[in-house]
Amino acid sequence: MPRQIIATDKAPAAIGTYSQAVKVGDTVYLSGQIGLDPVSMSLAEGFEAQAVRVFENLKAVAEAAGGSLQDVVKLNLYLTDLSNFARLNELMAQYFAQPYPARAAIGVASLPRGGVVEADAVMVLG
């Protein structure tokens, strides 16, 4: 099955050996997003600002692939401090509606560029 590489300037450019997303059939695999501003490529200040930027970046990539966050079926969240988990749930509710996607939330020691939150996703179109 052919692969389509998804790219948008409305989310940070890939800063490594990966694509922003890859579409195979009706499934889109969205790479991890941290709280980088797509224009300045600088990290947002603080947990909340980074989390909002993460969701905005995922939203931009989902839209570039022809979908929306409502098409996400699996979401993986990575936090350097799990005490922020409740606030992340509140912010997530501003971007996702019921029925919510399947999800994992994982505590990690560190993230790229000193970020405090990252998310990746799988989206199914159609």
C-alpha positions as CSV (number, residue, x, y, z in Angstrom):
1,M,0.0,0.0,0.0
2,P,1.5,3.4,-0.9
3,R,2.5,5.8,1.8
4,Q,1.8,9.6,1.7
5,I,4.0,11.9,3.7
6,I,2.1,14.7,5.4
7,A,3.7,18.0,6.0
8,T,2.5,21.5,7.1
9,D,4.1,24.7,8.0
10,K,1.4,25.2,10.6
11,A,3.2,22.7,12.9
12,P,6.9,22.6,13.7
13,A,9.1,21.2,11.0
14,A,10.6,17.8,11.7
15,I,13.8,18.3,13.7
16,G,15.1,14.8,13.1
17,T,14.8,11.8,10.9
18,Y,11.0,11.6,10.8
19,S,8.0,13.0,9.0
20,Q,5.2,15.0,10.7
21,A,2.8,12.2,9.7
22,V,2.5,9.3,7.4
23,K,-0.8,8.2,5.8
24,V,-1.3,4.6,4.8
25,G,-4.7,3.9,3.4
26,D,-7.2,5.6,5.7
27,T,-4.8,5.5,8.7
28,V,-2.6,8.5,9.6
29,Y,0.3,8.1,12.0
30,L,1.1,11.5,13.6
31,S,4.6,11.9,15.0
32,G,5.1,13.2,18.5
33,Q,4.7,16.9,19.0
34,I,6.2,19.0,21.8
35,G,5.3,22.5,22.7
36,L,7.3,24.2,19.9
37,D,6.0,27.2,18.1
38,P,6.0,26.4,14.4
39,V,7.2,29.9,13.4
40,S,9.9,30.7,15.9
41,M,10.7,27.0,16.7
42,S,11.0,28.0,20.3
43,L,9.5,26.1,23.2
44,A,6.4,27.7,24.9
45,E,6.9,28.8,28.5
46,G,5.4,26.5,31.2
47,F,3.4,23.4,31.3
48,E,0.0,24.8,30.2
49,A,1.4,26.8,27.3
50,Q,3.3,23.8,26.1
51,A,0.3,21.5,26.4
52,V,-1.9,23.9,24.4
53,R,0.9,24.1,21.7
54,V,1.1,20.3,21.6
55,F,-2.6,20.0,20.9
56,E,-2.5,22.9,18.4
57,N,0.4,21.2,16.6
58,L,-1.4,17.9,16.5
59,K,-4.5,19.6,15.2
60,A,-2.5,21.3,12.4
61,V,-1.0,18.0,11.2
62,A,-4.4,16.2,11.5
63,E,-5.9,18.9,9.3
64,A,-3.0,18.8,6.8
65,A,-3.8,15.0,6.5
66,G,-7.5,15.8,5.7
67,G,-8.9,15.0,9.1
68,S,-9.4,16.5,12.6
69,L,-8.6,15.6,16.2
70,Q,-12.1,14.0,16.2
71,D,-10.7,11.3,13.9
72,V,-7.9,10.4,16.4
73,V,-8.5,6.8,17.6
74,K,-5.3,6.5,19.8
75,L,-3.4,9.2,21.7
76,N,-0.2,8.8,23.6
77,L,0.8,11.4,26.1
78,Y,4.2,11.8,27.7
79,L,4.8,14.0,30.8
80,T,7.9,14.7,32.7
81,D,5.8,15.4,35.8
82,L,2.7,13.3,36.3
83,S,1.4,15.8,38.8
84,N,0.3,17.8,35.7
85,F,-1.9,14.9,34.5
86,A,-5.2,16.4,35.8
87,R,-4.6,19.7,34.1
88,L,-3.7,17.9,30.9
89,N,-7.0,16.2,31.1
90,E,-8.8,19.6,31.4
91,L,-6.9,21.0,28.4
92,M,-7.5,17.8,26.3
93,A,-11.2,18.2,26.8
94,Q,-10.9,21.5,24.9
95,Y,-9.6,19.7,21.9
96,F,-11.4,16.3,21.9
97,A,-15.1,15.5,22.3
98,Q,-16.7,12.2,23.4
99,P,-16.3,9.5,22.4
100,Y,-12.6,10.1,23.4
101,P,-9.8,8.2,21.7
102,A,-8.0,5.4,23.4
103,R,-5.1,6.8,25.3
104,A,-2.0,6.2,27.3
105,A,-0.3,8.6,29.7
106,I,3.3,7.9,30.4
107,G,5.7,9.5,32.9
108,V,9.1,10.0,31.3
109,A,12.5,11.4,32.6
110,S,13.0,13.9,29.8
111,L,11.7,15.0,26.4
112,P,13.4,16.7,23.4
113,R,14.4,20.3,23.8
114,G,13.6,20.3,27.5
115,G,9.8,19.9,26.8
116,V,7.5,18.9,29.6
117,V,4.7,17.3,27.5
118,E,4.6,15.4,24.2
119,A,1.8,13.7,22.3
120,D,1.6,11.4,19.3
121,A,-1.5,9.9,17.7
122,V,-3.1,7.5,15.3
123,M,-6.0,8.9,13.2
124,V,-8.4,7.0,10.9
125,L,-10.1,8.9,8.1
126,G,-13.5,8.2,6.5
